Amino acid sequence: MDTRNLLNKRRPTRRQAGHNPALFLFAALLAAAGAAVTYFGFVRTTTGQLADESAWREAELVDPGTRLPALQFLDSLPLASVFIALAVIIAVTLYRKRFSPAVIAIATMAGANLVTQLLKNLLLDRPDRGVITLDFNSLPSGHTTMAASAMAAVFLVSSPRWRPAVAVLGGTYAVLAGSATFFNLWHRPADVVAAFFVVSACTLAGGLIMMRTNRGWNTLPAGSRGAAGGLLTGLCAAAGLVALAFSGAVYAYARWGGGVAGLDGRPLYFWCGLALIVGVGYVLAALGSWLFTQQAGDR
């Protein structure tokens, strides 16, 4: 046997970053479909409107009339996230001496906010389904989009080795900001969930461009694809799935086994909506972490 051929077979092959663009595009379509399902399920149907509106009204039972200082502080998270993202992007740009990642990250953030405003103000409406509610559309949530897209921009400019940790921390930040818009009576739960899906779709599109145009620093160092990132991603996914299961169980009890929820001192729909926000936020963060790690290059 030719020794050179044997050595060539044993030599590890370098896998390019973003080696499967179809996976990014498919995931982006799924995220867009998630936003569409959220809209049609919670806005276009009577059952969805009733659940969403009940959760929003029950938020007043949890914090009736007064605003705790902690909750008032959470109102500032969306705007603060923009400054955090810009500071990180500038620092990374100066450190790496590359301008294109900053452009892609900022364009992704701006694109997500633009899509949200177009959907909320021009393309989507809120039909009358006999539910006493505000007669204008508020889906997706602009405040949540601002916070989540800022964290997505930080995620995009992070190195592959640190992306799992950034995904968990950024996802937690986005979940807190989205939850604050809900229990501070800015938005209904479905508004927040739809914003998560919009940001996810835009992040996947921006991430594909980022990886294909900046393959050098989107490649993991040799031997660094360790278990720590997988553990963080797994814990994030587990937390999200538990929250989703809790949301479904509470909704089933509120509708079929709990009597008149909210009127007897049990804000069941509120907890259902809050758990839905937490569950969707963490599951999307975990899926994003897994996809970007899987698509990172190998040396």
N, C-alpha and C positions, 0 to 999 in steps of 0.2 A: 504493500500500500504506500502511496505517495505521502511522505511525512508532511509536506506543505499543505496538502489537502486536509489531512487530519487536524493540523493546527488551526486551519481556517474554520473547520467545523466547530472546534471547541471555543473559538474566540467569541465572546459575547457580542451580540448585535445591538447597536445603539438604536433605541426606538425614539422617533421624533415626537416632540410635544404636539398635542392636538392631532394625533395620528388617525383618529376616526371622527371626522367632522359630522358624519351622518348621525352619530350619537348625540352631539350637541343640538343639531337641528331637530331631531326627534324629541329630545327632552324639552326644547323650547316650545314645540307644538303641544306637548302634553301640559306644560304650564299654562299656555294660552287656553287650552281646553278646560283646565281647572278654573280659570277666571270666568270662562263662559258658563260652565256648569254652576258656579257659585251665583252668578247673576240670574240665570234662569231659575235656579232652585229657590233662591231667597227673595227675589224681586218679582219675578213673573208669575209665581204661584201664590195662592192664598195661604197654604200651609207654611210656606217659607216666610212670607211676610209676617204672619202671626208669630212664628217662633222668634224671628229676628227682632220684631218690635217689642215682644214680651221681654226679651233679654235686655233691651235698651231701657225699657221702663223700670224693670226690676233693679237696674243699677242704682236708681234713686233710693231703693230700700236698703242697699248696702251702705250708701253714703248720703243720707237724706238731707238735702238742702245745704249742708256745710261742706267745705272742702278741706281735707286734712293737708297740712304743709307738705307731707311727702307726695300726695297726689298732685298738688300744685307744682311741685318740682318736676314731676314726670311730664307735665305739659311742655316743658322746655326741651325735652329730649330730641324731638325732630329737628329743631333749628340748631341745637348744639351738635347734632351728628354731622351736619354739613361742614361746620368749622373743623371738627375732628378729622373728617375725611380729607378735606383740603390740606390740613397740616401734614397728614400722613403721606398724601400724594406728593406734596412738595419735597418732603424729606426723602422719600424713595427716589424721586427724580434726581435730586442732587447727589444722592449716594450712588446710584447706578449710572448717572450721566447719560440717561436716555429719556427723550421727551415723548416718544410715541406711547408708552404705557400710560402716562398721565393723560394724554389726549383721549385714549380709548376708555379709561376709567371714568373721566369726567363726562364724555359723550354718552356712556352707558347710563350714568346717573341722571343726566339731563333728559335722555331719551325716555327713561322710565317715568319721570315726572311729566313729560309732555304727553305720553300715551295715557297716563291716568287722567290728566285734565281733559284730553279729547274725549275719552270714554265717558267721564262723569258729566261733562257739560254739553257735549254735542251729539254723541252717538247713542247713549243709553238713556232710557226714561224709566219712570216708576209708575206703572199702571195702577188704577184704582181696583183693588180686589176686595173691597168692603172692610178692610182693616183700617182702624182709625190711626193715621200716621201722617207724617209730613208728606206733602204732595210733590216733592222734588227729589230727584235722584242724588244720592250721596255716595254711590259706589263707583269706583274704588276710593278708598280713603287717601286724600292728598297728604295728610300728616304722616300716615304710616309709610306711604311711598317715599317720602323725603328721608325718613330715618332708615328704612330698609335699603334704599338705593345708595345712601351714603356708606352704609356698612358693606354693601356689595362692592362699591368702588375700592374700599380698603382691601377687601378680599381679593380683588383682581390684581392689585399691585403687590400683593404679598408673594413671597417666594413659595414654591410648592411645598417645601418642608414645613412651613408654618401655617399653611392654609387650613388644615383641620382645626387648629386652635383658634384661628381667626374666624372660621365659620361658626364655631360654637359660641365664642364671645360676641361676634357680630349678630348671630341669630338671637342670642339672649337679649342684646340691646334692642333689636327690632321688635321682639316679642314684648318687651317692657313698654316700648313706645306705642305699639299697637294696642296693647291692653290699656294703657293710660287714656288713649283716645276713646276707648269704650267705656270704662267705668268713670271717666270724667265727663261723659255724655256728649262727646264730640261726634262719635260714629257708632253705628251698629256693628255687631261682630262680623257680618258678611262683608261689610265695607273693608274691614281690616284684612280678612282672608283674601279677598280679591286683589288687594294691593300687594300682598305677598306673592301671589301668582304672577302679577304683571311684572314685578321686579325680578322674579326668577326668570321669566322669559327673556327679558332684556339682558340680564346678567349672562345667560347662556350664550346669547348672540355676541355680546361683547367679549366673553371669555374665549370663544372660538377665534375671534379676530386677534385677541391678545396672544394666544398660544401659537397661532400660525405665523404671526409677524415678529414675535419675540421668543423664539424657541430656545435661545441660549440660556436665559435665566429662568425659563419654565421647565428646566430639566433638573431632575433630582441628582444630587451627588451619589457616587457609587456607594452602595450599602446603606443609604439613608431612608429607604422605603421600609421603615420599621413598624413596630406594633403600636407605638404610642399614638400616632395619628389615627390608626384604625380603632383603637380603644375609645378615643374621644368621639369619633364619628359614630361608633356603635352606641355609646352612652347617650349621645344626642338623639339618635334615632329611637332608642328605647324610651326615652322621656317623651318624645313626641307621640309614639304609638300608645303609650299608657294614657296620655292626655286625651287622645282621640277616642280611645275605648271608654274612658270616663265620660267624655262628652256624649257619646252615643247612649251609654247606659242611663245617664241623668235625663237625657231627652226622652228616652222611652218611658222612664218612670214619670216624668212630668206630664207627658201626654196621655198615657194609658193607665198609670197606676198611682199618680200623686194627687188626684183631685184638682182643685183650682190652684195651680202653682202661682206663687207671688202674692196671693190674697190672704194666705194663712201664715205669713211670716217666713215662708220658705222660698227664696228667690232661685228656683231650680233652673229656669231658663237663663238666668244670669251666669250661673256656674257652668251651664252647658256651653254658652257662648264664649266664656273666658277660656274654658278648656279647649274649645275648638281653635281659638286663636293660638294658644300655646302649642297645641298638637301640630297644626299645619306649619307654624313657624319653625319648629324644631325638626320636623320631618324634611321640609324643604332644605333647611341648612345642612342636615346630614347627607341628603342626596347630592347636594351641590359639592360638599366636601369629598364625597366618594368619587363623583364623576371627574372633578378636576384633578384629584390625586391619581385616578386610574389613567387619565389622559396626559399626565405629565411625562416628559421625556425621561429616558434612562441612559446613563452613561455606561 
